[in-house]
Amino acid sequence: MTYTTIQITKETREKLKKLRITMRETYDEIINRLMKNAKNI
């Protein structure tokens, strides 16, 4: 698996934190869940 760094604002990071289902959910998991849900719309 390859990892990369992306630049996001502190505000975006805080919004991602609020979207966590569990405290152990990673940002990658959150983003992938959001993309999956957006694709189904």
PQR file with spaces between the fields and no chain letter, atoms N, CA, C, O and H, PARSE charges and radii, in Angstrom:
ATOM       1  N    MET     1       0.852   -1.178    0.000 -0.4000 1.5000
ATOM       2  CA   MET     1       0.000    0.000    0.000 -0.0000 2.0000
ATOM       3  C    MET     1       0.899    1.242    0.000  0.5500 1.7000
ATOM       4  O    MET     1       1.900    1.306    0.714 -0.5500 1.4000
ATOM       5  N    THR     2       0.523    2.201   -0.800 -0.4000 1.5000
ATOM       6  CA   THR     2       1.276    3.454   -0.885 -0.0000 2.0000
ATOM       7  C    THR     2       0.500    4.553   -0.189  0.5500 1.7000
ATOM       8  O    THR     2      -0.714    4.673   -0.359 -0.5500 1.4000
ATOM       9  H    THR     2      -0.290    2.149   -1.380  0.4000 1.0000
ATOM      10  N    TYR     3       1.196    5.343    0.585 -0.4000 1.5000
ATOM      11  CA   TYR     3       0.584    6.476    1.267 -0.0000 2.0000
ATOM      12  C    TYR     3       1.105    7.765    0.661  0.5500 1.7000
ATOM      13  O    TYR     3       2.234    7.825    0.174 -0.5500 1.4000
ATOM      14  H    TYR     3       2.181    5.245    0.723  0.4000 1.0000
ATOM      15  N    THR     4       0.277    8.788    0.695 -0.4000 1.5000
ATOM      16  CA   THR     4       0.672   10.091    0.210 -0.0000 2.0000
ATOM      17  C    THR     4       0.159   11.143    1.177  0.5500 1.7000
ATOM      18  O    THR     4      -0.726   10.870    1.987 -0.5500 1.4000
ATOM      19  H    THR     4      -0.640    8.739    1.091  0.4000 1.0000
ATOM      20  N    THR     5       0.696   12.308    1.097 -0.4000 1.5000
ATOM      21  CA   THR     5       0.269   13.405    1.949 -0.0000 2.0000
ATOM      22  C    THR     5      -0.581   14.359    1.128  0.5500 1.7000
ATOM      23  O    THR     5      -0.233   14.707    0.000 -0.5500 1.4000
ATOM      24  H    THR     5       1.415   12.530    0.438  0.4000 1.0000
ATOM      25  N    ILE     6      -1.698   14.776    1.705 -0.4000 1.5000
ATOM      26  CA   ILE     6      -2.531   15.783    1.051 -0.0000 2.0000
ATOM      27  C    ILE     6      -2.620   16.991    1.971  0.5500 1.7000
ATOM      28  O    ILE     6      -2.479   16.868    3.187 -0.5500 1.4000
ATOM      29  H    ILE     6      -1.981   14.494    2.621  0.4000 1.0000
ATOM      30  N    GLN     7      -2.852   18.138    1.393 -0.4000 1.5000
ATOM      31  CA   GLN     7      -2.984   19.351    2.181 -0.0000 2.0000
ATOM      32  C    GLN     7      -4.456   19.695    2.329  0.5500 1.7000
ATOM      33  O    GLN     7      -5.181   19.840    1.345 -0.5500 1.4000
ATOM      34  H    GLN     7      -2.966   18.238    0.405  0.4000 1.0000
ATOM      35  N    ILE     8      -4.882   19.823    3.581 -0.4000 1.5000
ATOM      36  CA   ILE     8      -6.246   20.247    3.868 -0.0000 2.0000
ATOM      37  C    ILE     8      -6.179   21.325    4.950  0.5500 1.7000
ATOM      38  O    ILE     8      -5.215   21.398    5.712 -0.5500 1.4000
ATOM      39  H    ILE     8      -4.293   19.706    4.380  0.4000 1.0000
ATOM      40  N    THR     9      -7.188   22.135    5.002 -0.4000 1.5000
ATOM      41  CA   THR     9      -7.218   23.176    6.019 -0.0000 2.0000
ATOM      42  C    THR     9      -7.559   22.569    7.381  0.5500 1.7000
ATOM      43  O    THR     9      -8.073   21.454    7.463 -0.5500 1.4000
ATOM      44  H    THR     9      -7.971   22.076    4.383  0.4000 1.0000
ATOM      45  N    LYS    10      -7.272   23.302    8.425 -0.4000 1.5000
ATOM      46  CA   LYS    10      -7.618   22.846    9.770 -0.0000 2.0000
ATOM      47  C    LYS    10      -9.127   22.675    9.901  0.5500 1.7000
ATOM      48  O    LYS    10      -9.599   21.776   10.597 -0.5500 1.4000
ATOM      49  H    LYS    10      -6.855   24.208    8.358  0.4000 1.0000
ATOM      50  N    GLU    11      -9.876   23.538    9.233 -0.4000 1.5000
ATOM      51  CA   GLU    11     -11.330   23.452    9.275 -0.0000 2.0000
ATOM      52  C    GLU    11     -11.821   22.149    8.647  0.5500 1.7000
ATOM      53  O    GLU    11     -12.724   21.501    9.176 -0.5500 1.4000
ATOM      54  H    GLU    11      -9.492   24.268    8.668  0.4000 1.0000
ATOM      55  N    THR    12     -11.226   21.769    7.523 -0.4000 1.5000
ATOM      56  CA   THR    12     -11.597   20.519    6.864 -0.0000 2.0000
ATOM      57  C    THR    12     -11.246   19.335    7.752  0.5500 1.7000
ATOM      58  O    THR    12     -12.021   18.384    7.852 -0.5500 1.4000
ATOM      59  H    THR    12     -10.492   22.295    7.093  0.4000 1.0000
ATOM      60  N    ARG    13     -10.110   19.382    8.383 -0.4000 1.5000
ATOM      61  CA   ARG    13      -9.693   18.306    9.292 -0.0000 2.0000
ATOM      62  C    ARG    13     -10.683   18.161   10.443  0.5500 1.7000
ATOM      63  O    ARG    13     -11.030   17.044   10.826 -0.5500 1.4000
ATOM      64  H    ARG    13      -9.480   20.154    8.301  0.4000 1.0000
ATOM      65  N    GLU    14     -11.130   19.258   10.984 -0.4000 1.5000
ATOM      66  CA   GLU    14     -12.100   19.214   12.082 -0.0000 2.0000
ATOM      67  C    GLU    14     -13.438   18.632   11.605  0.5500 1.7000
ATOM      68  O    GLU    14     -14.089   17.878   12.327 -0.5500 1.4000
ATOM      69  H    GLU    14     -10.848   20.166   10.673  0.4000 1.0000
ATOM      70  N    LYS    15     -13.835   18.993   10.380 -0.4000 1.5000
ATOM      71  CA   LYS    15     -15.069   18.442    9.830 -0.0000 2.0000
ATOM      72  C    LYS    15     -14.953   16.932    9.639  0.5500 1.7000
ATOM      73  O    LYS    15     -15.896   16.193    9.920 -0.5500 1.4000
ATOM      74  H    LYS    15     -13.306   19.606    9.793  0.4000 1.0000
ATOM      75  N    LEU    16     -13.797   16.477    9.162 -0.4000 1.5000
ATOM      76  CA   LEU    16     -13.581   15.037    8.998 -0.0000 2.0000
ATOM      77  C    LEU    16     -13.657   14.321   10.345  0.5500 1.7000
ATOM      78  O    LEU    16     -14.240   13.241   10.447 -0.5500 1.4000
ATOM      79  H    LEU    16     -13.031   17.078    8.934  0.4000 1.0000
ATOM      80  N    LYS    17     -13.074   14.917   11.362 -0.4000 1.5000
ATOM      81  CA   LYS    17     -13.128   14.322   12.702 -0.0000 2.0000
ATOM      82  C    LYS    17     -14.562   14.133   13.170  0.5500 1.7000
ATOM      83  O    LYS    17     -14.883   13.128   13.804 -0.5500 1.4000
ATOM      84  H    LYS    17     -12.601   15.794   11.279  0.4000 1.0000
ATOM      85  N    LYS    18     -15.423   15.091   12.862 -0.4000 1.5000
ATOM      86  CA   LYS    18     -16.827   15.023   13.286 -0.0000 2.0000
ATOM      87  C    LYS    18     -17.596   13.953   12.527  0.5500 1.7000
ATOM      88  O    LYS    18     -18.654   13.516   12.981 -0.5500 1.4000
ATOM      89  H    LYS    18     -15.163   15.907   12.347  0.4000 1.0000
ATOM      90  N    LEU    19     -17.081   13.521   11.376 -0.4000 1.5000
ATOM      91  CA   LEU    19     -17.753   12.506   10.567 -0.0000 2.0000
ATOM      92  C    LEU    19     -17.363   11.077   10.942  0.5500 1.7000
ATOM      93  O    LEU    19     -17.868   10.116   10.362 -0.5500 1.4000
ATOM      94  H    LEU    19     -16.222   13.875   11.007  0.4000 1.0000
ATOM      95  N    ARG    20     -16.472   10.945   11.905 -0.4000 1.5000
ATOM      96  CA   ARG    20     -16.043    9.613   12.333 -0.0000 2.0000
ATOM      97  C    ARG    20     -17.208    8.829   12.915  0.5500 1.7000
ATOM      98  O    ARG    20     -18.015    9.361   13.677 -0.5500 1.4000
ATOM      99  H    ARG    20     -16.062   11.726   12.377  0.4000 1.0000
ATOM     100  N    ILE    21     -17.282    7.565   12.548 -0.4000 1.5000
ATOM     101  CA   ILE    21     -18.268    6.660   13.144 -0.0000 2.0000
ATOM     102  C    ILE    21     -17.711    6.134   14.464  0.5500 1.7000
ATOM     103  O    ILE    21     -18.435    6.020   15.453 -0.5500 1.4000
ATOM     104  H    ILE    21     -16.626    7.132   11.929  0.4000 1.0000
ATOM     105  N    THR    22     -16.415    5.816   14.467 -0.4000 1.5000
ATOM     106  CA   THR    22     -15.724    5.394   15.683 -0.0000 2.0000
ATOM     107  C    THR    22     -14.470    6.229   15.836  0.5500 1.7000
ATOM     108  O    THR    22     -13.979    6.796   14.861 -0.5500 1.4000
ATOM     109  H    THR    22     -15.827    5.909   13.664  0.4000 1.0000
ATOM     110  N    MET    23     -13.956    6.309   17.027 -0.4000 1.5000
ATOM     111  CA   MET    23     -12.744    7.108   17.266 -0.0000 2.0000
ATOM     112  C    MET    23     -11.518    6.526   16.554  0.5500 1.7000
ATOM     113  O    MET    23     -10.533    7.233   16.342 -0.5500 1.4000
ATOM     114  H    MET    23     -14.355    5.848   17.819  0.4000 1.0000
ATOM     115  N    ARG    24     -11.575    5.255   16.189 -0.4000 1.5000
ATOM     116  CA   ARG    24     -10.436    4.612   15.533 -0.0000 2.0000
ATOM     117  C    ARG    24     -10.510    4.684   14.003  0.5500 1.7000
ATOM     118  O    ARG    24      -9.594    4.235   13.314 -0.5500 1.4000
ATOM     119  H    ARG    24     -12.376    4.681   16.362  0.4000 1.0000
ATOM     120  N    GLU    25     -11.592    5.245   13.481 -0.4000 1.5000
ATOM     121  CA   GLU    25     -11.736    5.351   12.027 -0.0000 2.0000
ATOM     122  C    GLU    25     -10.706    6.344   11.489  0.5500 1.7000
ATOM     123  O    GLU    25     -10.572    7.453   12.006 -0.5500 1.4000
ATOM     124  H    GLU    25     -12.336    5.610   14.041  0.4000 1.0000
ATOM     125  N    THR    26      -9.989    5.940   10.457 -0.4000 1.5000
ATOM     126  CA   THR    26      -8.956    6.807    9.884 -0.0000 2.0000
ATOM     127  C    THR    26      -9.573    7.802    8.909  0.5500 1.7000
ATOM     128  O    THR    26     -10.707    7.637    8.460 -0.5500 1.4000
ATOM     129  H    THR    26     -10.099    5.039   10.037  0.4000 1.0000
ATOM     130  N    TYR    27      -8.803    8.836    8.592 -0.4000 1.5000
ATOM     131  CA   TYR    27      -9.267    9.802    7.596 -0.0000 2.0000
ATOM     132  C    TYR    27      -9.476    9.110    6.257  0.5500 1.7000
ATOM     133  O    TYR    27     -10.416    9.439    5.533 -0.5500 1.4000
ATOM     134  H    TYR    27      -7.881    8.970    8.957  0.4000 1.0000
ATOM     135  N    ASP    28      -8.622    8.165    5.919 -0.4000 1.5000
ATOM     136  CA   ASP    28      -8.755    7.422    4.675 -0.0000 2.0000
ATOM     137  C    ASP    28     -10.091    6.675    4.652  0.5500 1.7000
ATOM     138  O    ASP    28     -10.782    6.678    3.633 -0.5500 1.4000
ATOM     139  H    ASP    28      -7.858    7.898    6.507  0.4000 1.0000
ATOM     140  N    GLU    29     -10.450    6.051    5.742 -0.4000 1.5000
ATOM     141  CA   GLU    29     -11.717    5.323    5.807 -0.0000 2.0000
ATOM     142  C    GLU    29     -12.904    6.284    5.692  0.5500 1.7000
ATOM     143  O    GLU    29     -13.890    5.979    5.022 -0.5500 1.4000
ATOM     144  H    GLU    29      -9.888    6.049    6.569  0.4000 1.0000
ATOM     145  N    ILE    30     -12.809    7.425    6.337 -0.4000 1.5000
ATOM     146  CA   ILE    30     -13.883    8.421    6.267 -0.0000 2.0000
ATOM     147  C    ILE    30     -14.062    8.901    4.834  0.5500 1.7000
ATOM     148  O    ILE    30     -15.181    8.941    4.322 -0.5500 1.4000
ATOM     149  H    ILE    30     -12.008    7.673    6.882  0.4000 1.0000
ATOM     150  N    ILE    31     -12.967    9.263    4.191 -0.4000 1.5000
ATOM     151  CA   ILE    31     -13.022    9.777    2.819 -0.0000 2.0000
ATOM     152  C    ILE    31     -13.578    8.725    1.872  0.5500 1.7000
ATOM     153  O    ILE    31     -14.400    9.042    1.012 -0.5500 1.4000
ATOM     154  H    ILE    31     -12.058    9.231    4.606  0.4000 1.0000
ATOM     155  N    ASN    32     -13.141    7.474    2.018 -0.4000 1.5000
ATOM     156  CA   ASN    32     -13.643    6.405    1.154 -0.0000 2.0000
ATOM     157  C    ASN    32     -15.128    6.163    1.379  0.5500 1.7000
ATOM     158  O    ASN    32     -15.858    5.923    0.417 -0.5500 1.4000
ATOM     159  H    ASN    32     -12.474    7.216    2.717  0.4000 1.0000
ATOM     160  N    ARG    33     -15.594    6.217    2.620 -0.4000 1.5000
ATOM     161  CA   ARG    33     -17.015    6.056    2.917 -0.0000 2.0000
ATOM     162  C    ARG    33     -17.822    7.178    2.272  0.5500 1.7000
ATOM     163  O    ARG    33     -18.885    6.936    1.700 -0.5500 1.4000
ATOM     164  H    ARG    33     -15.001    6.412    3.402  0.4000 1.0000
ATOM     165  N    LEU    34     -17.317    8.401    2.365 -0.4000 1.5000
ATOM     166  CA   LEU    34     -18.002    9.539    1.764 -0.0000 2.0000
ATOM     167  C    LEU    34     -18.071    9.395    0.244  0.5500 1.7000
ATOM     168  O    LEU    34     -19.103    9.685   -0.362 -0.5500 1.4000
ATOM     169  H    LEU    34     -16.453    8.598    2.830  0.4000 1.0000
ATOM     170  N    MET    35     -16.988    8.951   -0.365 -0.4000 1.5000
ATOM     171  CA   MET    35     -16.984    8.781   -1.824 -0.0000 2.0000
ATOM     172  C    MET    35     -17.942    7.678   -2.250  0.5500 1.7000
ATOM     173  O    MET    35     -18.621    7.807   -3.268 -0.5500 1.4000
ATOM     174  H    MET    35     -16.150    8.715    0.127  0.4000 1.0000
ATOM     175  N    LYS    36     -18.002    6.594   -1.481 -0.4000 1.5000
ATOM     176  CA   LYS    36     -18.926    5.518   -1.791 -0.0000 2.0000
ATOM     177  C    LYS    36     -20.362    6.004   -1.702  0.5500 1.7000
ATOM     178  O    LYS    36     -21.177    5.693   -2.571 -0.5500 1.4000
ATOM     179  H    LYS    36     -17.450    6.489   -0.654  0.4000 1.0000
ATOM     180  N    ASN    37     -20.679    6.758   -0.670 -0.4000 1.5000
ATOM     181  CA   ASN    37     -22.022    7.292   -0.507 -0.0000 2.0000
ATOM     182  C    ASN    37     -22.365    8.302   -1.603  0.5500 1.7000
ATOM     183  O    ASN    37     -23.500    8.326   -2.079 -0.5500 1.4000
ATOM     184  H    ASN    37     -20.017    7.011    0.036  0.4000 1.0000
ATOM     185  N    ALA    38     -21.427    9.115   -2.001 -0.4000 1.5000
ATOM     186  CA   ALA    38     -21.666   10.104   -3.060 -0.0000 2.0000
ATOM     187  C    ALA    38     -21.899    9.407   -4.391  0.5500 1.7000
ATOM     188  O    ALA    38     -22.692    9.882   -5.203 -0.5500 1.4000
ATOM     189  H    ALA    38     -20.505    9.095   -1.615  0.4000 1.0000
ATOM     190  N    LYS    39     -21.236    8.315   -4.624 -0.4000 1.5000
ATOM     191  CA   LYS    39     -21.379    7.567   -5.869 -0.0000 2.0000
ATOM     192  C    LYS    39     -22.766    6.960   -5.976  0.5500 1.7000
ATOM     193  O    LYS    39     -23.285    6.801   -7.081 -0.5500 1.4000
ATOM     194  H    LYS    39     -20.592    7.929   -3.965  0.4000 1.0000
ATOM     195  N    ASN    40     -23.375    6.620   -4.852 -0.4000 1.5000
ATOM     196  CA   ASN    40     -24.682    5.968   -4.849 -0.0000 2.0000
ATOM     197  C    ASN    40     -25.839    6.952   -5.017  0.5500 1.7000
ATOM     198  O    ASN    40     -26.988    6.529   -5.147 -0.5500 1.4000
ATOM     199  H    ASN    40     -22.954    6.749   -3.955  0.4000 1.0000
ATOM     200  N    ILE    41     -25.563    8.225   -5.016 -0.4000 1.5000
ATOM     201  CA   ILE    41     -26.627    9.230   -5.127 -0.0000 2.0000
ATOM     202  C    ILE    41     -27.034    9.405   -6.577  0.5500 1.7000
ATOM     203  O    ILE    41     -27.917   10.208   -6.878 -0.5500 1.4000
ATOM     204  H    ILE    41     -24.629    8.569   -4.911  0.4000 1.0000
